[in-house]
């Protein structure tokens, strides 16, 4: 496996392992919008370069104002972070939990960050037949045993979400058990607004809920690191009190500001293309290769390979041909036959399937 650091998108390691120049890979291991950044966002970053001699705004005022307008929440309810991961870290620092709950399989940083900050991690497992969601009563039981719970919504690597009624129940349980509920909505933007199950419109009502979102995946700017948390003002104040000054650089802030202006067409095309290409990939994976998939709502697909294939074998064979895929063998709750594929555009998807056919015909 090439996930030395527990994540996809590690082109440096892939180059060293497979002997392919890092710029030549088609990367299906990282879930980034295949449209690339909007052109006016790149132009804004280029323009901002002349001002790198100045410190960035430590209070991120312009970006918070734009997010406030876009999300229909007060500016005091927003904390800008150096990626969603920093927002998770700030939540852990601010709440200082002794025990953190997770629902496997899930984003590895939930457990990794928790352990780095001295917390014990306690997990339960979702059920494959339910898209790896856990039963609500099991989550409630876990919340009685932990101080903080991470919930992926939609979850990574499965791409499924809990419904709004379930989220409302969990928010109420969080208050009753005095458990902080951190809902990771990093991929929420890939879902059409009318299908998003989120507590965002009423998050201020919940004293124990923090929502965390990423701007890097949907707008294809992961190299800049940009995310934000949304919660009641008192919770946001606690997060910001733990944040290192200037942790978000001015290029990232400028890109974020540009992403929130004149991107309606980009957003609509992204969501439309994601649905079309995701369905296309699922159909081919299941019908031509005998794979099992789960009903993802976002820009990646969890795939179970038919035996005798393993994730490591397929990753190696495709890697040598310039295609990177994400092995999910290291995810607790998944198996050595599980991979995750990003959803890309038709041109690159055709290349993926052509290479997959070559590999498949050659056998394990």
Buried (B, 14 or more C-beta within 10 A) or exposed (E): BBBEEEBBBBBEBBBEBBEBEBEEBBBBBBBBBBBBBBEBBBEBBEEBEEEEEEEBBEEBEBBBBBBBEEBEBBBBBBBBBBBBBBBBBBBBBBBEBEBBBBBBBBBBBBBBBBEEBEBEBBBBBBEBEEBBBBEBEBBBBBBEEBBBBBBBBBBBBBBBBBEEEBBBBBBEBBBEBEBBBBBBBBBBBBBBEEEBBBBBEEBBEBBBBBBBBBBBBBBBBBEBBBBBBBBBBEBBEBBBEBBEEEBBBBBBBBBBBBBBEEBEEBBEEBBEBBBEBBEBBBEBBEEEBEBBBBEBBBBBBBBBBEEEBBBBBBBBBBBBBBBBBBBBBBBEBBEBBBBBBBBBBEEBBEBBBEBBEEBBEEEE
